[in-house]
Amino acid sequence: MTIPNSSVSGEYSVQQRYSMVEDLHSDINESSVEFLLMDLDLALAFMDATSLAGDQETIHRNHENARAAFDNVKRLLQRLKPSAAQRSIIENKLAILKLRLLAVGQRF
């Protein structure tokens, strides 16, 4: 979406400008929800990678990275409005990640 320069703001009615802002907000929300989904996939990949890691430091770092992603997704999800389908996917991935984190000693 292209938003015109403020020097031509008289070119659009208040309703048109409001509509553009709503569209922009919706785009930001959708991108943010997609980011949360990618972050959860990355966190689960960190958990998968621990089985390939050769040393405890890498394993610990992967667990910490996965936990940080879990916490961030939980925090950011409160500010977003995912669709019902997106929310279901996010909640399922969070549940799986939490179970895996609990299994390696993380506390919630």
C-alpha positions in Angstrom: 0.0 0.0 0.0 1.3 3.4 -0.9 0.6 6.3 1.4 0.9 9.7 -0.2 3.1 12.5 1.1 1.6 14.7 3.8 1.9 17.7 1.4 -1.0 16.2 -0.5 -3.1 15.2 2.5 -6.0 17.3 1.3 -6.2 14.9 -1.6 -7.9 12.3 0.6 -10.9 12.5 2.8 -10.7 11.8 6.5 -12.6 8.5 5.8 -10.1 7.5 3.1 -7.1 8.3 5.4 -8.8 6.3 8.2 -9.3 3.4 5.8 -5.6 3.5 4.8 -4.6 3.5 8.5 -6.9 0.5 9.2 -5.4 -1.3 6.2 -1.9 -0.6 7.4 -2.7 -1.8 11.0 -4.2 -5.0 9.5 -1.1 -5.6 7.5 1.1 -5.1 10.5 -1.0 -7.4 12.6 -0.8 -10.1 9.9 2.9 -9.8 9.5 3.4 -9.9 13.3 1.3 -13.1 13.6 3.4 -14.7 10.8 6.5 -13.7 12.7 5.2 -15.5 15.8 4.6 -18.6 13.8 8.1 -18.5 12.4 9.5 -17.8 15.8 7.8 -20.9 17.2 9.1 -23.0 14.3 12.6 -21.8 15.0 12.2 -22.6 18.7 11.1 -26.1 17.9 14.1 -26.4 15.5 16.4 -25.3 18.4 14.8 -28.2 20.5 15.4 -30.6 17.6 19.0 -29.4 17.2 19.8 -30.4 20.8 19.8 -34.0 19.8 22.6 -33.3 17.3 24.6 -31.0 19.6 27.8 -32.5 20.9 28.4 -30.4 23.9 26.4 -29.3 26.9 27.0 -25.6 26.3 25.3 -25.8 22.9 22.4 -27.9 24.3 21.9 -25.3 27.1 22.0 -22.4 24.7 19.5 -24.1 22.4 17.1 -24.7 25.3 17.5 -21.1 26.4 16.8 -19.8 22.9 13.7 -21.9 22.7 12.5 -20.7 26.1 13.1 -17.1 25.1 11.1 -17.6 21.9 8.3 -19.2 24.0 8.2 -16.3 26.4 8.3 -13.7 23.6 5.5 -15.4 21.7 3.3 -15.5 24.8 4.0 -11.8 25.5 3.4 -10.6 22.0 0.4 -12.7 21.4 -1.5 -10.6 23.9 -1.1 -7.5 21.6 -2.1 -9.2 18.4 -5.4 -10.4 16.8 -4.7 -13.7 15.0 -7.5 -15.4 13.1 -9.1 -18.3 14.9 -7.1 -20.7 12.7 -3.9 -18.9 13.4 -4.6 -18.8 17.1 -5.2 -22.5 17.1 -1.9 -23.2 15.4 0.0 -20.9 17.7 -1.6 -22.4 20.8 -0.8 -25.9 19.6 2.8 -25.1 18.9 3.1 -23.3 22.3 1.8 -26.4 24.0 4.2 -28.7 22.2 7.1 -26.4 22.9 6.2 -26.1 26.6 6.0 -29.9 27.0 9.4 -30.2 25.4 10.9 -27.5 27.6 9.4 -29.1 30.7 11.0 -32.4 29.6 14.5 -30.7 29.7 13.9 -29.1 33.1 12.5 -25.7 32.3 10.1 -24.3 34.9 7.1 -22.2 34.2 
